[in-house]
């Protein structure tokens, strides 16, 4: 309805005016009316490379105006701190706390190293959750221990899946496609980060 626009300042790029309205408009509910595109019978499509670039610019503009770009950057910074916690705790456990490093040849040593890695991964997930809950998604924070624990559980599940995506993606790119391992890991981390951000935004801090 017209009231949904209110005083919204629309700045669309290209042809995606509806996307602009969905983000900038003021409304509680939206319903989708499916539309089936048939094969073009004449003329030429307006969807070219320039329009695809315009669409990406539009998304970036919306992220800037809504604060989601800054939120995503904070999410990445929190994730970087989690890497430090992960590596740091693993080092402490295997060098100072008596756990055996993962590269030990014995079965017992490998098991001990995996336990140390599991502890460090879970600790980094918990610290990431706390920082995201009170920093990245502070505007969506809710009070109460039950809500806190529920969000922590969701965050754990999503990030564990993200970890599997990272491991599987890195192995696929390196072993199957022959891409340099450090490049593969970087690509896999980016994909896993996007997964974690989108799913946690939609489910954990919706």
N, C-alpha and C positions, 0 to 999 in steps of 0.2 A: 504494500500500500504506500501511497505517497508519504504518509506520516513516518514511514521507516527511514526516509532520507533525512527528515528534520533539518538540522543545520550542518549535516555532513559535508565536508569539503572533498569533493571528488576530483581526482587527478589521474584518470585512466591513461594508459599507453596502449596503442594498438586497438584491438577490438574487444578486449575483455572488460567491458563496462560492468557486467554482472558481478565479476569478481570484486571489483571496487565497491559496489553496493553491498555485497555480502560482508565485507570487512569493515567498511566505514558506516554502514547503516545502523539504525537503532531499532532492534526488534528482538523478540524472544524466541520465536519459532520460524522455521522455514520448511517448505515442502517442495520436493522435486517433482516436476512434471516431465517424464521421459520424452525424448524427441529422437526419432530415428532418421539419420542422414542417408539419403539414397545416393547412388552413383551419379556423378555430374553428367548431364546430357549436353551441356554447351558452355561456352565461356571458359575462363581460366580461374583456378583457385587463387585466392588472396593470401593463402598460407605459404609464405616463402621463408627463406632464411632470415630475412630482415624482421619479419613478424615474430619469429621464434626468439630472436635476440631481444625484441621489444617486450615480449612476454617475460623473459628473465629479468629485464630491467624493471618491469612492473612489479614483479614479486619482490625484488630488492627494495623498491620504493615503499611498498606496503610494509615490509619488515622494519624499515626505518621509522615510518610514521606511527606504527603501532607499538614500537618498542621491542618487537620480537627479535630484531637483529642484535640488540644489546643483550637480550635474554639468552640468545644462542651463544654469543661470545662468552658470557658468564658461565654457561653450561660447559663450554670447551675449556675454560680456565679451571673450573672445578674438576673436570676430567683429567687435566694435566696434573693437578695436585694429587689426584688419585693414583696416577702413575708413579709419582714420587713416593707416596705411602706404600704402594704395592712393592716396588723394588727395594725401598729402604727397609721395610719390615722383613722381607725375605732375606736380605743381607744380614740383618741383626739375628734372625732365627738360625741361619745356617753358619754364621761365623762366630757368634757370641753365646747363643742360647742352647747349643748342643745338637741342633738338627743337622742332618747330613745333607750336603749340597746335592742338587738334582743330578748332576753329571757323574755321580759315583757309580761304579760299575756293578756293585752288588744290588740284589733285589731289595734288601732291607734299606740300603742307602737311597735307592730311587723312591721307595715308599715314603721314607722320612722327608725327602726333598719335596715330594708331592703334597705331603701334609703341610709343610711350611708354606708352599705356594698357595694352597687352599686357604690357609689362615690369612695370608697377606692379601689375597684377592678379596675375600669376604670383608676384611677390615677396610680396604679401600672402597668397597661398595658402600659400607655403612658411613664412612666419612664423606663420601660423595653425596650420599642421600641427605645427611645433615646440612651440608653446605648448600645444596640445591634447595632444600626445604626452606631455609631461613635467608637465603641470598638470591638465588636465581628465580625461585617462584614465591618470593615473600608475599606478593600480592594475592596469592592463591592459598596461603597457609591457613590451616584450620587448627583449632585448639582441641586438646583431649588426647589421652594416651592411646585410646582405641583407634582413633583416626590416624595417629602417628604411626602405630604399628602396622595398620592396614596399608598405608602408603609405603612403608618400608618393605613390606612383603611384595607388593607390586613392583617396586623399584628393583628389588633383588631378582625377581623372575625375568623382568625385561632386560636387565643388564647381563644376566647369565646367558640369555638367548643372544644378546649382542656379542658376548664373548665367543659363543659358538660360531656366530656369523664371521667374526674376525678370524678365528682359527681356520674355519672351513674355506673362507675366501682367500686367505694367505696361501694355504696349501694348494688350492685350485689354480691360482695365478702362477705360483712358483713351479709346482710339480707338473701340472698339466700343460700350462701355456709357456713355461720356461722363462717367465719374467724374473728379473733380479729380485732376490728375496726382500731386501730392504724397501724396494719400491712396492712390492706386493703387500708387505705388512702395512705400509703407509696407506695404500688404497683401501685395504681391509679395515684399518682403523677409522678412516673417513666414513665408510659405509656403515660400520657398527655405531659410530657416533651419531650419524643421521637417524639410524634405527632407534637408538636410545632416546634421542631428543624428541623425535616425533611421537613415539609410543608413550613416553613419560609425560609429555605435554597433553596428550589426548586421554590418557588413562590414570596416571598417578596424580598429576596436578591439573585435572580437567576443570 
